[in-house]
Amino acid sequence: MERIVIEVEDATAKKWKEVPFKVKNELEKNFEKQINLLTENIKKAEFKSLLDKIGDEAVKNGLTEEILQQLLNEE
């Protein structure tokens, strides 16, 4: 496991020192889940953006839905 450091307000850091271990452990797990969800959503958004750019470029180059269907049906 790797340690990360985040900056918080002084008051929050003081309160963190008083939080029981069990609660800290749960908060750490929740934080990890949130990071994983956020990064997954970012990846999906970037992929969708890439697909949109590819689609726009294909349309600029004359690809239509009909041509695409013909190409797909040839195989």
Secondary structure, 3 states (H helix, E strand, C coil): CCCCCCCCCHHHHHHHHHCCHHHHHHHHHHHHHHHHHHHHHHHHHHHHHHHHHHHHHHHHCCCCHHHHHHHHHHC
